[in-house]
Amino acid sequence: MNNNSDLQEPEEELFEHYRFDVPKGQAFLRIDKYLMLMVPNATRNKIQNAASNGDIYVNDVPVKSNYKVKPFDVIRILLAHPPFENRVDPEDIPLDIVYEDDALLVINKPPNFVVHPGHGNYTGTLVNALAFHFENLPLNSSERPGLVHRIDKDTSGLLVVAKTEAAMTHLAKQFEDKTSEREYIALVWGNVKEDEGTIVGNIARHVRDRMQMAVFADPEIGKHAVTHYKVLERFGYVTLVSCKLETGRTHQIRVHMKHIGHTLFNDERYGGNLILKGTTFTKYKQFIDNCFKTLPRQALHAKTLGFIHPKTGEMMRFDTEIPKDMADCIEKWRNYSKSNASEEEE
């Protein structure tokens, strides 16, 4: 049960950690109170956070902490990691460290690099690499060494890692209080109408596809999420945007941009690996296939990261170049857009 919204575990299938078949004679009782009696070492705060994260299910439907338990209910707690202590074996995997001192380090994560062990990825992760290069890293609330926040496997870019307990506490609070600065660069389908805007919408797991997140209008469902976007460049059928996170929810940019009709380019999980805008010409389809081969992942890069240093109190800001696969794809679109514009002028 995770009480840090920036550390939600989104990526793979859910695992059952607890199951309770409510007996016939059970009196109506709030589910948070019921689970406090049933789950070893549980606190009401942890249970309420688990409910607000969408981790508690009754009869296969996520419920809030004020749900009243009834006879014959089937209560399950489902999390994205297996119900056993994840063993982390140190692995000699090189890290691109852009900054390091005795309190923290900032890493530029390449695409196709899983941040921590989980279903289907028990080795070869950033956490395995950290365990090799550093000793005694502090554990976060999910017992992951060093991790203050996370980015998806196929998203590239900057991550801060805490080296001490004090740094972990200080940095985690900045992410929780929304005082950290995070800017992502994304290539999205469609011509974004406004030059800039803000997307506000609660995010929770999709009701049908548990591998996806979704935006919900009901304020009682999911977690409050805010994304500020700004158009950087328009290529006709796709747009390059900057997204600044005010909150840090699971798949936030991917879900929010899809919600306003601009799915990330080649984001397979959310349908961006299909041709969502453009012509029916075979030549255009070949061009898109080429782009997908050049960038075989969602077009999302965590470009800048800012936070207050936990020891010095200094504001630290880091910036990284867009990786080659994404930069090459953007250049293809830039050239395609220019050649189309010149053809229209002729």
Legacy VTK file of the C-alpha trace (Angstrom):
# vtk DataFile Version 3.0
C-alpha trace
ASCII
DATASET POLYDATA
POINTS 346 float
0.000 0.000 0.000
1.682 3.095 -1.238
1.240 6.548 0.205
3.357 8.394 -2.330
1.485 9.254 -5.515
4.695 9.663 -7.496
5.604 6.062 -6.784
2.477 4.351 -8.013
3.194 1.104 -9.832
1.439 1.210 -13.156
3.094 -0.960 -15.631
2.040 -4.602 -15.526
-0.727 -6.922 -14.404
-2.061 -6.736 -10.859
-1.253 -9.259 -8.127
-3.542 -10.307 -5.319
-1.975 -9.576 -1.932
-5.042 -10.222 0.246
-8.466 -11.780 -0.250
-11.351 -11.898 2.221
-14.668 -13.640 1.677
-17.037 -11.802 3.976
-19.141 -14.252 6.025
-22.930 -14.345 6.189
-23.256 -12.696 9.616
-21.011 -9.666 9.004
-22.553 -6.371 10.145
-22.238 -3.350 7.815
-18.825 -1.757 8.483
-16.631 0.755 6.661
-14.059 -1.125 4.623
-11.115 0.794 6.091
-12.170 -0.294 9.599
-12.805 -3.855 8.400
-9.361 -4.149 6.785
-7.640 -2.725 9.862
-8.978 -5.766 11.719
-7.996 -8.193 8.970
-4.635 -7.025 7.545
-1.557 -7.508 9.752
0.252 -4.260 10.710
-2.159 -2.139 8.660
-2.816 1.475 9.611
-5.972 3.338 8.673
-3.892 5.882 6.751
-2.287 3.158 4.604
-5.638 1.509 3.941
-7.257 4.818 2.975
-4.368 5.595 0.628
-4.664 2.140 -0.922
-8.376 2.792 -1.528
-7.678 6.199 -3.027
-5.053 4.595 -5.326
-7.721 2.160 -6.568
-6.016 -0.872 -4.991
-8.987 -2.184 -2.981
-11.651 -4.138 -4.855
-15.025 -5.437 -3.739
-16.599 -7.948 -6.125
-14.003 -6.871 -8.740
-14.877 -3.146 -8.547
-12.511 -0.576 -6.937
-14.051 1.040 -3.854
-13.335 4.024 -1.634
-12.535 3.774 2.078
-16.099 4.675 3.121
-17.596 1.637 1.341
-19.740 -0.417 3.732
-18.762 -4.099 3.801
-21.738 -6.482 3.425
-22.175 -10.225 3.879
-20.824 -12.327 0.972
-18.649 -9.481 -0.401
-15.342 -10.625 -1.890
-12.645 -8.123 -0.882
-9.276 -8.159 -2.648
-6.214 -5.943 -2.415
-4.452 -5.884 -5.787
-1.038 -4.311 -6.357
1.282 -4.158 -9.350
4.114 -6.070 -7.681
4.074 -9.721 -6.571
3.162 -10.430 -2.937
6.658 -11.309 -1.884
9.705 -9.283 -0.977
11.380 -8.333 -4.250
14.919 -9.587 -4.141
17.289 -7.150 -5.799
20.494 -8.664 -7.138
23.269 -6.137 -7.852
24.063 -6.027 -11.580
26.917 -4.234 -13.290
24.805 -2.086 -15.603
26.336 1.266 -16.643
24.501 4.405 -15.543
24.481 7.817 -17.234
25.024 9.960 -14.112
24.671 13.669 -14.886
25.237 14.835 -11.292
26.301 13.246 -8.000
27.157 14.345 -4.472
26.955 12.700 -1.044
23.171 13.216 -0.768
21.824 12.347 -4.215
22.465 11.631 -7.848
20.644 12.555 -11.058
20.466 9.908 -13.783
19.605 10.239 -17.466
17.587 7.057 -18.090
17.679 5.653 -21.621
14.503 4.249 -23.215
13.710 0.540 -22.788
15.205 0.544 -19.281
12.857 -0.575 -16.505
13.179 1.448 -13.303
12.528 -1.298 -10.745
11.898 -5.065 -10.646
8.343 -6.183 -11.247
6.314 -8.710 -13.190
8.329 -9.859 -16.198
11.328 -7.668 -15.300
13.057 -9.089 -12.237
16.564 -8.297 -13.485
18.251 -5.695 -15.654
16.507 -2.745 -13.996
17.756 0.613 -12.749
17.361 -0.626 -9.161
19.618 -3.627 -9.927
22.195 -1.192 -11.309
21.902 1.103 -8.266
22.401 -1.883 -5.939
25.685 -2.630 -7.740
27.065 0.923 -7.823
25.906 2.141 -4.386
25.659 0.590 -0.939
22.994 1.203 1.710
20.646 3.346 -0.365
17.570 4.382 1.669
14.261 2.633 0.960
11.211 4.548 -0.215
7.653 3.800 0.942
7.500 0.879 -1.518
10.856 -0.433 -0.257
12.654 0.480 -3.487
16.245 1.582 -2.788
16.964 5.197 -3.686
13.891 5.871 -5.813
12.190 9.208 -5.175
10.015 9.005 -8.312
9.845 6.871 -11.441
9.291 7.124 -15.179
7.944 4.435 -17.485
10.164 1.839 -19.128
9.915 3.410 -22.593
10.100 7.020 -21.422
13.614 8.462 -21.449
15.041 11.201 -19.267
15.963 12.502 -15.841
15.472 10.846 -12.456
16.751 11.912 -9.039
17.948 9.175 -6.663
18.394 9.701 -2.914
21.568 8.418 -1.238
20.577 9.130 2.385
17.426 8.795 4.501
17.339 12.578 5.012
17.570 13.190 1.243
14.839 10.616 0.563
12.447 12.269 3.049
13.196 15.801 1.820
12.945 14.988 -1.902
9.839 12.793 -1.543
8.098 15.666 0.254
8.923 18.035 -2.611
7.296 15.671 -5.104
4.319 15.188 -2.788
3.964 18.963 -2.246
4.276 19.581 -6.020
7.266 21.909 -5.605
9.593 19.906 -7.853
9.872 21.009 -11.493
9.447 18.491 -14.292
9.218 19.218 -18.007
8.646 16.520 -20.605
8.843 16.755 -24.393
6.192 14.773 -26.270
5.255 14.227 -29.898
1.483 13.780 -30.129
-0.991 12.888 -32.853
-3.014 15.735 -34.335
-2.656 19.486 -34.639
-3.102 20.786 -31.079
-5.571 23.656 -31.371
-4.416 25.944 -28.556
-0.822 27.204 -28.304
-0.891 26.355 -24.608
-3.313 25.058 -22.039
-3.889 23.141 -18.821
-5.467 19.709 -18.504
-7.171 18.934 -15.192
-8.717 15.513 -14.620
-8.638 12.783 -11.994
-6.648 9.702 -13.017
-7.390 6.115 -11.986
-7.157 2.682 -13.559
-9.313 2.113 -16.617
-12.476 0.211 -15.652
-12.111 -2.336 -18.471
-8.405 -2.396 -19.344
-6.419 -2.660 -16.114
-3.157 -2.030 -17.998
-4.324 1.506 -18.800
-5.135 4.537 -16.737
-8.038 6.843 -17.581
-9.465 10.288 -16.765
-12.648 10.369 -14.656
-15.058 13.285 -14.272
-16.275 11.992 -10.896
-14.144 13.756 -8.237
-14.543 10.723 -5.973
-12.665 8.477 -8.414
-8.892 8.496 -8.817
-6.346 11.163 -7.966
-6.320 14.848 -8.863
-3.931 15.493 -11.767
-2.812 18.676 -13.540
-0.692 18.952 -16.718
0.337 22.248 -18.341
1.202 21.981 -22.044
2.703 24.334 -24.604
3.093 23.815 -28.350
6.738 23.904 -29.469
6.371 23.020 -33.153
3.555 21.995 -35.487
4.022 19.400 -38.227
0.414 19.170 -39.472
-0.588 15.637 -38.520
1.489 15.645 -35.313
2.568 18.322 -32.815
5.647 18.676 -30.622
4.649 19.825 -27.132
6.245 20.644 -23.798
4.361 19.252 -20.786
4.992 20.487 -17.253
3.701 18.317 -14.432
1.985 19.906 -11.471
1.195 16.430 -10.116
2.898 13.107 -10.760
0.306 10.436 -11.459
0.759 7.131 -13.233
0.960 7.639 -17.038
-0.198 11.226 -16.447
0.981 12.857 -19.696
0.043 9.825 -21.790
-3.486 9.751 -20.344
-4.101 13.512 -20.235
-2.975 14.081 -23.829
-5.154 11.198 -25.044
-8.043 12.673 -23.042
-7.887 15.902 -25.098
-7.635 13.943 -28.346
-3.853 13.934 -28.811
-2.498 10.461 -28.054
1.306 10.226 -27.877
2.952 9.157 -31.126
3.675 5.395 -31.122
2.263 4.889 -27.615
1.162 1.286 -28.099
-0.683 0.977 -24.780
-2.954 3.930 -25.605
-3.388 3.322 -29.338
-0.760 5.758 -30.603
0.912 3.010 -32.663
-1.911 3.337 -35.207
-2.228 6.050 -37.856
-4.567 8.431 -36.030
-4.205 11.442 -38.360
-3.201 11.921 -41.971
-3.943 10.675 -45.458
-4.761 7.231 -46.831
-1.888 7.342 -49.357
0.437 4.324 -49.339
3.420 6.690 -49.404
2.202 8.304 -46.164
1.711 4.890 -44.514
5.286 3.971 -45.465
6.495 7.250 -43.949
4.675 6.500 -40.660
6.053 2.934 -40.589
9.519 4.436 -41.020
8.896 6.797 -38.109
7.700 3.923 -35.926
10.855 1.968 -36.753
13.022 4.999 -35.967
11.212 5.532 -32.632
9.946 2.102 -31.435
8.340 3.518 -28.266
6.098 6.344 -27.092
7.503 9.779 -27.990
8.082 11.034 -24.446
11.254 12.378 -22.825
11.732 13.766 -19.290
13.870 16.706 -20.404
14.252 18.923 -17.339
14.173 18.315 -13.598
14.339 20.856 -10.790
14.283 20.506 -7.007
15.701 22.072 -3.852
18.865 20.337 -2.665
18.044 18.631 0.654
21.325 19.680 2.284
22.267 23.053 0.788
18.769 24.459 0.166
19.951 25.470 -3.315
17.561 25.187 -6.280
19.043 22.588 -8.654
17.965 22.403 -12.296
19.057 19.795 -14.831
18.433 19.553 -18.548
19.161 16.746 -20.988
19.153 16.423 -24.766
16.302 14.623 -26.498
17.664 11.110 -27.269
18.620 10.184 -30.813
15.644 7.937 -31.597
13.150 10.671 -30.716
15.231 13.484 -32.252
15.494 11.518 -35.530
11.733 10.952 -35.595
11.062 14.659 -34.974
13.469 15.550 -37.799
11.612 13.175 -40.159
8.353 14.960 -39.361
9.989 18.365 -39.742
11.227 17.458 -43.228
7.901 15.853 -44.188
6.003 18.931 -43.040
8.310 21.261 -45.001
8.100 19.193 -48.199
4.277 19.113 -47.934
4.171 22.874 -47.420
6.417 23.494 -50.452
4.277 21.145 -52.607
1.142 23.067 -51.599
2.814 26.376 -52.541
3.773 25.153 -56.026
LINES 1 347
346 0 1 2 3 4 5 6 7 8 9 10 11 12 13 14 15 16 17 18 19 20 21 22 23 24 25 26 27 28 29 30 31 32 33 34 35 36 37 38 39 40 41 42 43 44 45 46 47 48 49 50 51 52 53 54 55 56 57 58 59 60 61 62 63 64 65 66 67 68 69 70 71 72 73 74 75 76 77 78 79 80 81 82 83 84 85 86 87 88 89 90 91 92 93 94 95 96 97 98 99 100 101 102 103 104 105 106 107 108 109 110 111 112 113 114 115 116 117 118 119 120 121 122 123 124 125 126 127 128 129 130 131 132 133 134 135 136 137 138 139 140 141 142 143 144 145 146 147 148 149 150 151 152 153 154 155 156 157 158 159 160 161 162 163 164 165 166 167 168 169 170 171 172 173 174 175 176 177 178 179 180 181 182 183 184 185 186 187 188 189 190 191 192 193 194 195 196 197 198 199 200 201 202 203 204 205 206 207 208 209 210 211 212 213 214 215 216 217 218 219 220 221 222 223 224 225 226 227 228 229 230 231 232 233 234 235 236 237 238 239 240 241 242 243 244 245 246 247 248 249 250 251 252 253 254 255 256 257 258 259 260 261 262 263 264 265 266 267 268 269 270 271 272 273 274 275 276 277 278 279 280 281 282 283 284 285 286 287 288 289 290 291 292 293 294 295 296 297 298 299 300 301 302 303 304 305 306 307 308 309 310 311 312 313 314 315 316 317 318 319 320 321 322 323 324 325 326 327 328 329 330 331 332 333 334 335 336 337 338 339 340 341 342 343 344 345
